Amino acid sequence: MDVPLRIAAIVLVLLLSGCFRTVVSYTPLPGAHEAYQVRAGDTLGNIAKRYNLDYRDLARRNHISPPYTIYVGQQLYLRSKAPKSSYLPVPAERVQARAKSTAKVAPAASEGRVAKKPVMKSGAVSLQWPVKGRVTSKFGRRHGRPHDGIDIGGKEGAPVYAAAAGEVVYADNRLSGYGHLIIVRHSHDMFTAYAHNQRNLVKKGQPVKQGDTIARVGHTGRATGPHLHFEVRRGPTPVDPLVYLPKR
């Protein structure tokens, strides 16, 4: 979906209004080493070394602060600065691990190792597919701009399911490009977003269980046909939903 405002903007508004404390690849992307999608076991240091970069420069380009936590499915921009729209400067739950670096660093510097999978620890969030349909547009750059989620085709009026248990923190249609939009906050600092709905069936503040029907597939907002635009965020960071959804 090509709209200038992204879901990060909505989440930022919710943050500033005190609604909640933390917000909510193609590999590599087109171009000569333009971007990289984080894989299990990666650290910022070993990615930087692989592409002959200074990990501190890589961190600055992607708005990453010490201890340099990165997430499986996260998109790192290698040569250019990551769009501000994909970043929110708020605390996020971190899985930290010390890692050796070939560069000389201050004693307090560390590199966060990514989670191997969202199901690697007891209680971690495990997602289910929000709709039945095929992926029509993937996570990454599209038409020269970031596409922070995936698009899944579906029949008009088909059920949209909660990908995991959580609390609805946004359910409205005030952002015209997204049409009827729902954002759900889950445990472990994860958020999912569901856009272009024909209608929303839940309200802000409502708890939902995994598999609950929360909306109907539609093409409200800036959409060319019935489909669901689905996003996953780890804290402020958009990640590839296909990394977190079960294979099918």
C-alpha positions in Angstrom: 0.0 0.0 0.0 1.4 3.3 -1.0 0.5 6.1 1.4 2.9 8.6 2.9 1.8 8.0 6.5 2.5 4.6 7.9 1.2 2.7 10.8 4.2 4.0 12.8 2.5 7.4 12.8 -0.6 6.1 14.4 1.3 4.2 17.0 3.3 7.4 17.8 0.1 9.3 18.3 -1.2 6.6 20.6 2.1 6.7 22.6 2.0 10.5 23.0 -1.6 10.4 24.1 -0.6 7.8 26.8 -2.7 5.0 25.4 0.2 2.5 26.0 3.9 2.6 26.9 5.5 0.8 24.0 4.5 0.8 20.4 3.7 -0.8 18.3 12.8 -10.1 2.0 13.0 -10.3 -0.8 16.6 -10.9 0.6 18.4 -8.7 -0.3 16.2 -6.0 -1.8 16.7 -4.7 -5.4 19.9 -2.9 -5.9 23.5 -3.7 -5.2 23.5 -4.7 -1.5 20.9 -1.9 -0.8 19.3 -3.7 2.2 19.6 -6.9 4.2 17.0 -8.9 6.0 18.1 -10.1 9.4 18.3 -13.9 9.9 18.6 -16.1 13.0 22.0 -15.8 14.6 22.9 -12.5 13.0 24.5 -9.6 15.0 25.0 -6.1 13.8 28.7 -6.7 14.0 28.8 -9.8 11.7 26.4 -8.1 9.2 28.6 -5.1 9.0 31.7 -7.2 8.6 30.1 -9.2 5.8 29.4 -6.0 3.8 32.7 -4.3 4.8 31.0 -1.6 6.9 31.6 -0.2 10.4 28.9 -1.5 12.6 28.5 1.9 14.3 27.8 3.5 10.9 25.3 0.7 10.1 23.6 1.3 13.5 23.3 5.1 12.9 21.8 4.5 9.4 19.1 2.3 10.9 18.5 4.3 14.1 19.7 1.5 16.3 21.2 2.4 19.7 23.4 0.3 22.1 23.1 -2.5 22.9 22.3 -2.8 19.1 19.4 -5.2 19.3 18.1 -6.5 16.0 15.2 -8.9 15.2 14.7 -11.7 12.8 12.9 -10.3 9.7 14.1 -6.8 10.3 15.2 -4.8 7.3 18.6 -3.1 7.6 19.6 -0.4 5.1 23.3 -0.8 4.2 24.2 2.2 2.2 21.5 4.8 2.9 19.6 6.0 5.9 16.5 4.1 6.9 13.2 6.0 6.5 12.1 7.7 9.7 8.6 6.4 9.2 9.8 2.9 10.0 11.3 3.9 13.3 9.9 5.1 16.7 12.4 6.0 19.5 10.7 4.1 22.3 12.0 1.4 24.7 11.6 -2.1 23.4 12.0 -5.5 25.0 15.5 -6.8 24.2 17.3 -10.1 24.0 20.9 -9.1 24.6 24.1 -11.1 24.1 27.7 -10.0 24.1 29.5 -10.6 20.8 33.1 -10.0 19.7 33.8 -7.4 17.1 36.8 -6.8 14.9 36.5 -3.1 15.5 37.8 -1.4 18.7 34.8 -0.4 20.9 34.3 1.1 24.2 34.1 -1.5 27.1 30.3 -0.9 27.5 29.5 -1.5 23.8 27.5 -4.6 23.0 25.8 -6.2 20.0 22.3 -7.7 20.6 21.9 -11.1 19.0 18.5 -11.7 17.3 15.9 -14.1 18.6 16.1 -17.4 16.7 12.4 -17.6 16.3 9.4 -16.1 18.1 8.6 -19.6 19.5 12.0 -20.3 20.9 11.1 -19.5 24.5 8.1 -20.5 26.6 5.4 -17.8 26.4 6.8 -16.2 23.3 4.2 -15.0 20.7 3.3 -17.5 18.1 1.2 -16.1 15.2 -1.4 -17.7 12.9 -2.4 -16.5 9.5 -4.9 -13.7 9.8 -6.8 -14.6 6.5 -7.0 -17.4 4.1 -5.4 -16.3 0.8 -2.1 -16.0 -1.0 0.5 -13.3 -0.5 0.2 -10.7 -3.3 2.8 -8.3 -2.1 5.8 -8.9 0.2 7.6 -7.0 2.8 10.4 -4.7 1.6 10.7 -1.9 -0.9 8.0 -1.4 -3.4 7.7 1.3 -6.0 10.8 3.0 -4.4 9.4 3.2 -0.9 9.2 0.9 2.2 6.4 -1.6 2.4 6.2 -2.4 6.1 4.0 -5.5 5.8 2.5 -8.0 3.4 -0.7 -8.0 1.4 -2.8 -11.1 1.4 -5.6 -11.5 -1.1 -9.1 -12.5 0.1 -12.7 -12.5 -0.8 -14.8 -9.4 0.1 -16.4 -10.0 3.5 -14.2 -13.0 4.4 -13.2 -13.2 8.1 -10.0 -11.6 9.4 -8.6 -13.4 12.4 -6.5 -12.1 15.3 -3.0 -13.5 14.6 -2.4 -13.9 18.4 -4.1 -13.1 21.7 -3.8 -9.5 22.8 -5.6 -6.2 23.3 -7.0 -3.9 20.6 -5.3 -0.5 20.9 -6.7 1.0 17.7 -9.8 0.3 15.7 -10.9 3.2 13.4 -10.9 4.5 9.9 -9.4 8.0 10.5 -6.3 7.4 8.3 -7.8 7.3 4.9 -5.1 5.4 3.1 -5.5 2.4 5.4 -9.3 2.4 5.5 -10.7 0.5 8.4 -7.7 -0.4 10.5 -7.1 -2.5 13.6 -3.9 -2.6 15.7 -3.5 -5.3 18.4 -0.9 -5.3 21.2 0.5 -8.7 22.1 2.9 -9.9 24.8 6.7 -9.7 24.3 6.5 -6.2 22.8 4.8 -7.3 19.6 2.1 -5.5 17.6 0.0 -6.6 14.6 -1.9 -4.4 12.3 -4.8 -5.2 9.9 -5.8 -2.7 7.2 -8.3 -2.1 4.4 -11.1 -3.9 6.3 -14.6 -3.9 5.0 -15.6 -3.3 8.6 -14.1 -3.7 12.0 -15.8 -6.1 14.5 -13.8 -5.1 17.6 -13.3 -1.9 19.6 -10.3 -0.2 21.2 -9.6 -1.8 24.6 -11.2 -5.1 23.8 -9.2 -8.3 24.6 -9.0 -10.8 21.7 -8.0 -14.4 21.6 -5.9 -16.0 18.8 -8.3 -16.9 16.0 -11.1 -14.5 17.0 -12.8 -12.9 14.0 -11.9 -9.2 14.4 -12.8 -7.8 10.9 -14.0 -8.6 7.4 -11.8 -8.4 4.3 -12.5 -5.3 2.2 -10.8 -2.7 0.1 -11.4 0.5 2.1 -8.8 3.2 2.0 -6.3 3.2 -0.8 -6.7 -0.3 -2.1 -7.2 -1.6 -5.6 -9.2 -4.7 -4.6 -10.2 -6.8 -1.6 -7.1 -7.8 0.5 -5.6 -7.5 3.9 -2.5 -5.4 4.5 -0.9 -7.1 7.5 2.0 -5.7 9.6 4.1 -7.1 12.5 6.2 -4.9 14.7 8.7 -5.9 17.4 8.6 -2.8 19.6 9.1 0.1 17.1 10.6 -2.1 14.4 8.7 -3.4 11.4 9.6 -7.0 10.6 8.7 -9.4 7.8 5.5 -11.2 8.8 6.5 -14.2 6.8 9.3 -14.9 9.2 6.8 -15.1 12.1 3.9 -16.8 10.4 3.8 -20.6 10.0 4.8 -22.0 6.6 1.9 -23.2 4.4 
